[in-house]
C-alpha cells in the first residue's frame, strides 16, 4: 500500500468516494471486482495503467496495490472502523451503506464489552457562511448547517438502535469541519470530508483513554458530544 500526492488531475472521484462503504478486515485482499472506474492512459501515481483501477486518488488515502483506497478496516480483534460518505449538504444514508452498519452491529453483538463511537463531519463549504452588514452586525447568508455533522451521526445511531444496539453503548460527537482528512480546495477532498467516522472498541479503552486518540477525552477536546 502507498500514499499518493495531493496533486490530483483529471476527472473528479467524488462519486467513487461516496460509494466507499466497506468494512474490510485488515490484511485481507480486497475483491478487485468492486472497483470499476474507467482506466486512464497515464501513470500519474506510479501504478501501471493496466492495474490502476482508481486513478487520481488524493494524498492521505492509504491504497492497495491496485491504487484504490482502503476505506474501512477491522483492527485486530478489538476495534472495527466504519466510514460513510455523504453528498454535499445531505444527511441521506445510501441503502448500500446499511450493510456496513449491519457489520458493526454484528461485531457489537459478538462482544458485550464493546461500545460504538460515531463522529459526524462536514466539509468547509458546508459550514455556516457568515457576512457582515454595513452596520457591523453578523448575519448568516446561508442556512445554518452546524447541525449537519450531528444529523449524520444520528442517522447511523438510529440504524444501529434498530439493530438492537443499546443507546447507552453509542457515543455520538459533532466534529463539524475541524477534523478534515483531505484539503477542501478540491471536489474530491470535500467529498472525503463529508463523512461519518465510526468505530466499535472495548469500553475500557474508550473510557480510560489507554489509547488517547481512541478515547472519550480525545473526542471531547475537539468535538461536541451529544
C-alpha positions as CSV (number, residue, x, y, z in Angstrom):
1,X,0.0,0.0,0.0
2,X,1.1,3.5,-0.6
3,X,0.2,7.2,-0.2
4,X,-0.5,9.4,-3.2
5,X,0.3,13.1,-3.7
6,X,-2.2,15.9,-3.1
7,X,-1.7,16.9,-6.8
8,X,-4.8,15.4,-8.4
9,X,-5.6,15.9,-12.1
10,X,-8.3,14.7,-14.4
11,X,-11.8,13.7,-13.5
12,X,-13.4,14.1,-10.1
13,X,-13.5,10.9,-8.0
14,X,-16.1,12.1,-5.6
15,X,-18.6,9.6,-6.9
16,X,-16.2,6.8,-6.0
17,X,-15.7,8.1,-2.5
18,X,-19.4,8.5,-1.9
19,X,-19.7,4.8,-2.7
20,X,-16.9,3.8,-0.3
21,X,-18.9,1.9,2.3
22,X,-16.8,-1.1,3.0
23,X,-15.8,-2.8,6.3
24,X,-12.7,-4.8,5.2
25,X,-10.6,-6.9,7.6
26,X,-7.0,-5.7,7.9
27,X,-4.5,-7.6,5.7
28,X,-7.4,-9.1,3.7
29,X,-7.2,-8.9,0.0
30,X,-10.0,-6.6,-1.4
31,X,-12.2,-8.1,-4.1
32,X,-10.9,-6.3,-7.2
33,X,-14.3,-6.6,-8.8
34,X,-15.5,-3.8,-6.5
35,X,-13.5,-1.2,-8.4
36,X,-14.9,-0.5,-11.9
37,X,-13.9,3.2,-12.8
38,X,-12.5,3.6,-16.3
39,X,-8.8,3.1,-16.9
40,X,-6.7,6.1,-17.8
41,X,-3.9,6.5,-20.3
42,X,-1.3,7.9,-18.0
43,X,0.6,6.8,-14.9
44,X,0.1,9.7,-12.6
45,X,0.8,7.8,-9.4
46,X,3.3,5.2,-10.3
47,X,0.8,2.4,-10.6
48,X,0.8,0.8,-14.1
49,X,-2.2,1.8,-16.2
50,X,-3.4,-1.8,-16.5
51,X,-3.5,-2.1,-12.7
52,X,-4.6,1.3,-11.6
53,X,-8.4,1.0,-11.0
54,X,-8.7,4.2,-9.0
55,X,-6.6,7.0,-10.6
56,X,-6.4,10.5,-9.1
57,X,-6.7,9.4,-5.5
58,X,-5.9,12.4,-3.2
59,X,-2.9,12.4,-0.9
60,X,-3.5,10.9,2.5
61,X,-5.5,8.0,1.3
62,X,-4.0,4.6,2.0
63,X,-4.2,2.5,-1.1
64,X,-3.8,-1.1,-2.1
65,X,-1.6,-2.4,-5.0
66,X,-4.4,-1.6,-7.4
67,X,-4.4,2.1,-6.5
68,X,-7.7,2.0,-4.6
69,X,-8.4,3.4,-1.1
70,X,-8.8,1.0,1.8
71,X,-11.8,2.7,3.3
72,X,-12.6,0.7,6.4
73,X,-10.9,-1.9,8.5
74,X,-11.1,-4.4,11.3
75,X,-8.1,-3.8,13.5
76,X,-7.0,-6.9,15.4
77,X,-9.9,-8.4,17.4
78,X,-10.8,-5.3,19.4
79,X,-11.8,-2.5,17.1
80,X,-13.8,-2.1,13.9
81,X,-13.8,1.1,11.9
82,X,-16.6,2.4,9.7
83,X,-16.6,5.3,7.2
84,X,-19.7,6.5,5.4
85,X,-19.6,9.4,2.9
86,X,-22.4,11.8,2.1
87,X,-23.3,14.1,-0.8
88,X,-22.9,17.9,-0.3
89,X,-25.3,19.3,2.2
90,X,-27.0,15.9,2.6
91,X,-27.7,13.6,5.6
92,X,-29.2,10.9,3.4
93,X,-27.7,7.4,4.1
94,X,-27.4,5.4,0.9
95,X,-29.1,2.0,1.1
96,X,-25.9,0.2,0.0
97,X,-24.2,1.5,3.1
98,X,-26.6,-0.2,5.5
99,X,-24.7,-3.5,5.1
100,X,-21.7,-1.8,6.8
101,X,-23.9,-0.7,9.7
102,X,-25.0,-4.3,10.0
103,X,-21.4,-5.5,10.2
104,X,-20.8,-3.1,13.0
105,X,-24.0,-4.2,14.8
106,X,-22.9,-7.9,14.3
107,X,-19.5,-7.0,15.9
108,X,-21.2,-5.4,18.8
109,X,-23.5,-8.4,19.4
110,X,-20.4,-10.6,19.4
111,X,-18.8,-8.8,22.4
112,X,-20.9,-7.2,25.2
113,X,-17.8,-5.1,26.2
114,X,-17.8,-3.0,23.1
115,X,-19.1,0.5,22.6
116,X,-19.7,2.4,19.4
117,X,-18.3,5.9,18.8
118,X,-19.7,7.9,15.9
119,X,-18.3,11.3,14.8
120,X,-20.1,13.5,12.3
121,X,-18.0,15.6,9.9
122,X,-18.7,18.2,7.3
123,X,-16.7,19.9,4.6
124,X,-15.7,23.5,4.8
125,X,-18.3,24.6,2.2
126,X,-21.0,23.0,4.3
127,X,-20.0,25.1,7.4
128,X,-22.1,28.2,8.2
129,X,-21.4,31.2,6.0
130,X,-21.2,34.5,7.8
131,X,-21.5,38.0,6.4
132,X,-21.1,41.5,8.0
133,X,-23.8,44.1,7.4
134,X,-22.9,47.7,6.9
135,X,-23.9,48.3,10.5
136,X,-21.4,45.7,11.6
137,X,-23.9,43.1,12.6
138,X,-23.2,39.5,11.9
139,X,-25.8,37.8,9.7
140,X,-25.8,34.4,8.1
141,X,-26.2,34.4,4.4
142,X,-26.9,30.7,4.1
143,X,-28.9,28.2,6.1
144,X,-27.1,27.2,9.3
145,X,-25.5,23.8,8.7
146,X,-23.8,23.5,12.0
147,X,-26.1,20.6,12.8
148,X,-25.4,18.6,9.7
149,X,-22.5,16.6,11.2
150,X,-24.7,15.8,14.2
151,X,-27.6,14.8,12.0
152,X,-25.3,12.5,10.0
153,X,-24.1,10.8,13.2
154,X,-27.7,10.5,14.4
155,X,-28.7,8.7,11.2
156,X,-26.1,6.0,11.9
157,X,-27.0,5.8,15.5
158,X,-30.7,5.2,14.7
159,X,-29.7,2.5,12.3
160,X,-27.7,0.7,15.0
161,X,-30.6,1.1,17.5
162,X,-32.9,-0.6,15.0
163,X,-30.5,-3.5,15.0
164,X,-30.8,-3.9,18.8
165,X,-27.7,-2.0,19.9
166,X,-28.4,-0.3,23.2
167,X,-28.4,3.5,23.1
168,X,-26.1,3.8,26.1
169,X,-23.4,1.9,24.1
170,X,-23.4,4.5,21.3
171,X,-21.4,7.7,21.7
172,X,-22.0,10.5,19.2
173,X,-20.0,13.6,18.5
174,X,-20.4,16.6,16.2
175,X,-17.0,17.5,14.9
176,X,-18.2,20.0,12.3
177,X,-15.4,20.9,9.9
178,X,-12.5,20.9,12.3
179,X,-11.1,17.4,11.5
180,X,-10.7,17.2,7.7
181,X,-8.9,14.2,6.2
182,X,-8.4,15.9,2.9
183,X,-8.0,19.5,1.6
184,X,-11.2,21.4,1.0
185,X,-9.9,23.1,-2.2
186,X,-10.9,20.2,-4.5
187,X,-14.2,18.4,-5.1
188,X,-12.8,15.1,-4.2
189,X,-11.3,16.4,-1.0
190,X,-14.5,18.0,0.1
191,X,-16.4,14.8,-0.6
192,X,-14.0,12.9,1.6
193,X,-14.7,15.3,4.5
194,X,-18.5,14.9,4.2
195,X,-18.5,11.7,6.3
196,X,-19.2,9.7,9.4
197,X,-16.3,8.0,11.1
198,X,-17.3,5.3,13.5
199,X,-15.6,2.6,15.5
200,X,-16.6,-0.2,17.8
201,X,-14.0,-0.7,20.5
202,X,-13.6,-2.0,24.1
203,X,-15.4,0.2,26.6
204,X,-12.5,0.2,29.0
205,X,-10.1,1.5,26.3
206,X,-12.6,4.3,25.4
207,X,-13.3,5.3,29.0
208,X,-9.8,5.1,30.4
209,X,-8.0,6.5,27.4
210,X,-5.4,3.9,27.1
211,X,-5.1,5.0,23.5
212,X,-5.6,8.7,23.6
213,X,-6.7,9.0,20.0
214,X,-9.5,6.5,20.6
215,X,-10.6,7.9,24.0
216,X,-13.5,9.9,25.3
217,X,-11.1,12.6,26.4
218,X,-9.7,12.9,22.9
219,X,-13.1,13.5,21.3
220,X,-14.1,16.0,23.9
221,X,-11.0,18.0,23.1
222,X,-12.2,18.6,19.6
223,X,-15.8,17.7,19.2
224,X,-19.2,18.3,20.9
225,X,-20.7,15.3,22.5
226,X,-24.5,14.9,22.1
